[in-house]
Amino acid sequence: MDAQLLRSIWPVFSAETREQIQAIGSKVLGLEGPAQEREPDLLPSLKRLVHSLKGSAASLGLDDIEQVVHAIEDGLAHFKPEERLARTVVESMLRGLSSIETAMSRGDAGQSPVVDGLGPLLAALGREGAVATPAGGPMVKGLDSLDLLEAALGALCSPDVPDRAAVVRTAVERARVLKGLAEASGAETVASLAEAAALGFTRMEPGGDAAGMAASDVAGTLVDLRAALEASGGAGVVERAVEALRSVPAPSAAEGSGTHASAGASQESRGAADRSVRVSVKTLESLALQVELLVAGRAQQARRGESHRLLMDGMHEVLLHLERASSQLVLSGGGPALEPLRSGVSLMRGLQKRLLELSRETHRDGEQLSLIAQVARDDLRDLRMVPASQVLEPLRRTVREVSARLNKDVTLDLVGGDVRLDRRILDALKDPLLHLVRNAIDHGLESAVERRAVGKPEAGRLSVRVEPRGTRIAVVVEDDGAGLSPERVRATAVRRGLLTAEAAEKLTDAQAARLVFQPGFSTREQVTATSGRGVGLDVVQATAQRLQGSVDVGFTAGRGTRFTVDLPLTLAAALGLLVRTGTTVSAIPSDCVNRVLRLTPDEVGTVAGRVVARVDGEQLTFLPLAESIGLPRLPMAMDAGKLQTAALLTVGDDKVLFAIDEVVGQQEIVVRSLGRHVQGVRHLAGAAVLDDGRVVPVLNATELVRAARPETRSASTQGTRPRILVCDDALTTRFAMKSLLEIAGYPVVTAADGEEAWSVLERSPCHLVVSDWQMPRLDGVGLTRRIKAHPGMNRTPVILVTSLDSPEDRAAGLEAGADGYLVKREVERGKLLELVRQLLPAS
């Protein structure tokens, strides 16, 4: 085929062929199961798909692909419906389909779509040395000639045929020649079917719905015609038919361009061929972006309309003042300025009336525009939503190929294929899911011998589920293998230089498990075809973060490992809650915000060193949002005893309270990617432009909630914060100061008197000491003198907290070396935190 013509046809052919390969792979796997559990039409529909793909490849001159598909077709021809397809045959067919996909990828890149290792592949499929077209006699040639009629049918089923009439004339002429030769040889059945095919092609010329129905009839007729030719055994008829058909002009360019429509497709898909079109993903994304910008522009217009209304109110006030001034001039006798003033006021009243009418019309037009934009956005969103089965079903072949390579028996369960999600998310999920599935088979599931030894079934079970969770989805990949080993992960991280041995030992099991998402991490000692390259799970995490989601791993020793990828249902514009922390305004996706509430200081405390807040009888993790997103630590309202505003974020079953300063508002936002420069900032999903023109960061709520879990909070982060020693003999006072400092984010250790505090300081240095004055054994002044006299601690700041408030007491404390002096009532007013923040930078 002409190279330029092939390039113009290729995008449509590639898309259709990949769909056919996916369907063929699923049906081949279905033939491996018991015959009574199969769909009745499984084998015939599989044969139609394979035959259609073979004809499409042949009509485009793609010999390598055509031979592989032909070999698969031959393998199916000898298969008996009541039997099971042999495992080796299934694996060979799946390997053939994978080789075709590889060739298609070459074609997508502009290269020649050749199949690597064609000879051995054909041999594995049962066609030894069949690289050239087999000389199977006139009958085989005659049957292959039907591919020309089927290619013409495919061309006519395409939504855009340049010269439909020419394709129809060519097909009708070929069918009539075959009919005449069949009649001359007495093959009445063949002649009748050929005439029916000719009439069917004639009905397809006008196009439209009628053509779709005719295509269904023609497809069935061609299938029957092939069966009649095989049954007739009329070698002479077929021989003459071949020679006559060769004299008919070759298919036009339009005929070749239509090979993406499958002659063996279902009646419903053929009937709908003229009611649907293929749209470039790039074009669809551009259109979706323009619609989102239209929605954002409408929001900006509404904001300006509100500003216009405020100006109109101001204008009304000015007019009232002018009218009062005019009335006062009338009462005072008027003057030469009265008439111009009254005329000006009257003129302004007229202008005001016209402006009000214009404002109402603008508002009405704006509301209509909003409705149109909303409908367009909803339609586009539905257009982009596709079933998850498109990414789940190809995993069957992957599992089969990988498990066969690793000599493991694996049962795959796919759940949630009917869940619809954004096409962009679906496309981005393909590689991550592939990595997770391969990882589960290679690292998670044990061999049959190991499973028998621990009392498990020899066949490992792998589950891939798509679970809808409101406006988000969770993709769960779970196996019943040995479970992830934190000890092995730690050892691997140290061996590969990702952590020191000391740092690895400090990690909790949950923190160690997340090391598998580090770039370059692999527990496999040697590089194999499946793993060991250190590339895989880091791709999963990077993809999840790029899609405003997160990935998590859970495991149970001896029972399995579970990876959960949390993602939004769609990447279109979403409602965002605008919050302020300090001077920074950020946007949080509203679907993750459970509610916003105000907390009293009494509702916040510490449990096992963790700051929590009581909400509806539940203790929830409480963190300042500024600290969680890396902003400088700022005083909170509750430090001064005031109500603290907080946002409750919910992701799945996890709930976390984040302290914020203010809720600025709520509006539709379009999240824009910030590129690779900030891809390492996990809590950042992107940025958005507000209706007032400001650019604000959009926070990744799922990552914020995940990072706030007690078991996943970084030990290294805790270690770098200044540690404070609180010393007081009164348990209540000691606990109150400890809670206040922990809420502010400082790690705190406590002591009951000066001697205990001194022993704590000797064991582990602290960055600051807060001590009571009056204590048994060693009081605060004595502790201060010891600290300031020690060469290794003399730079440690000390704050004395006491009820003694005389000038003499203050002077005595400062003379002992104290860096700060507070009366206990000042602690409750936030003075302690203020003093701590002043002294710690100097330390």
Secondary structure as UniProt FT lines:
FT   HELIX           3..30
FT   TURN            31..32
FT   HELIX           35..37
FT   TURN            40..41
FT   HELIX           42..59
FT   TURN            60..61
FT   HELIX           63..77
FT   TURN            81..82
FT   HELIX           87..108
FT   TURN            109..110
FT   TURN            116..117
FT   HELIX           118..124
FT   TURN            125..126
FT   TURN            128..131
FT   HELIX           137..157
FT   TURN            162..163
FT   HELIX           164..184
FT   TURN            185..186
FT   HELIX           188..203
FT   TURN            204..206
FT   HELIX           208..232
FT   HELIX           235..246
FT   HELIX           253..257
FT   TURN            258..260
FT   TURN            263..264
FT   HELIX           267..271
FT   HELIX           273..275
FT   HELIX           281..331
FT   TURN            332..333
FT   TURN            336..337
FT   HELIX           338..384
FT   STRAND          385..387
FT   HELIX           389..392
FT   HELIX           394..405
FT   TURN            406..407
FT   STRAND          410..415
FT   TURN            417..418
FT   STRAND          420..422
FT   HELIX           423..439
FT   HELIX           440..444
FT   HELIX           448..453
FT   TURN            454..455
FT   STRAND          460..469
FT   TURN            470..471
FT   STRAND          472..479
FT   HELIX           486..495
FT   TURN            496..497
FT   HELIX           501..506
FT   HELIX           509..513
FT   HELIX           514..517
FT   TURN            519..520
FT   HELIX           537..546
FT   TURN            547..548
FT   STRAND          550..556
FT   TURN            557..559
FT   STRAND          560..568
FT   STRAND          574..581
FT   TURN            582..583
FT   STRAND          584..589
FT   HELIX           590..592
FT   STRAND          593..599
FT   HELIX           601..603
FT   STRAND          604..607
FT   TURN            608..609
FT   STRAND          610..615
FT   TURN            616..617
FT   STRAND          618..624
FT   HELIX           625..628
FT   TURN            629..630
FT   HELIX           637..640
FT   STRAND          644..651
FT   TURN            652..653
FT   STRAND          654..659
FT   STRAND          662..669
FT   HELIX           676..678
FT   TURN            679..680
FT   TURN            682..683
FT   STRAND          684..689
FT   TURN            691..692
FT   STRAND          695..699
FT   HELIX           701..707
FT   TURN            710..712
FT   HELIX           715..720
FT   STRAND          724..727
FT   HELIX           731..743
FT   TURN            744..745
FT   STRAND          748..751
FT   HELIX           754..763
FT   STRAND          768..772
FT   HELIX           780..789
FT   TURN            791..795
FT   STRAND          798..802
FT   HELIX           807..815
FT   TURN            816..817
FT   STRAND          820..823
FT   HELIX           824..828
FT   TURN            829..830
FT   HELIX           831..839
FT   TURN            840..842
//
